[in-house]
Amino acid sequence: MKKIIINIILILVAFLIYFLQSNFFNFFTIANVKPNLFIIYVLFIGLFGNRIMGTIYGSIVGIFLDLLFGEIVGVNLFGFALIGIIAALFDKNFSKDSRITIMFMVFGSTVIFEVITFFINYVLYSINVELFNFLIILIIEIVYNILITIIIYPLIQKFGYYIENEYKGNKILTRYF
């Protein structure tokens, strides 16, 4: 029952993020660049949930955004699913307690997602994107995503550990066991 409630809350959070990204952050752009809150969302689901959960939520968010905003279906789908998988790898190798580590995870996830979408759009679909403009947009989006992560991290951390306890259980062995 708790897992159903967690999934309902995560779906409601996705709709809240969609509302914030499409309406609220239109007024707070930096050089016409908005943060990509869905990268942070999928990253934290993959970190605190598991690889399957991160991949499923990443795929759902990706297809949803592709159908609403994308010219080509599959670009966001592949990028967000990859972020969900990479988040599970980050969980195994890094600590979630340090804000510095989380900032590097958001940095890496943003770079990976944007490079993947740039590569797919440029190479596979021959959409012309200038490299210099791409790098400027990437740097601004990275800074924006990191600042938002720093602000909302305590809230995400509390809910994340609740998700982790429910999905992964308490698998920490004591020192004397």
Number of C-alpha atoms within 10 A of each C-alpha: 5 10 11 9 10 16 14 12 12 15 14 12 13 18 13 12 17 17 12 13 16 12 11 13 15 14 10 12 14 14 9 10 17 20 23 19 19 19 21 22 24 28 32 27 27 29 30 26 24 21 21 15 21 28 26 18 25 29 23 16 24 24 21 15 18 17 15 10 11 14 9 11 16 18 21 27 22 19 23 32 28 21 29 31 22 21 27 23 15 18 19 10 9 13 13 19 11 9 14 13 14 22 19 12 23 22 18 14 24 26 17 17 20 21 16 18 19 19 16 18 16 14 11 9 10 10 12 10 12 10 10 9 9 13 14 13 17 17 15 18 23 21 16 18 22 21 14 14 19 13 10 10 18 13 9 17 15 11 14 20 16 16 21 17 13 15 16 13 10 9 7 6 7 6 5 4 4
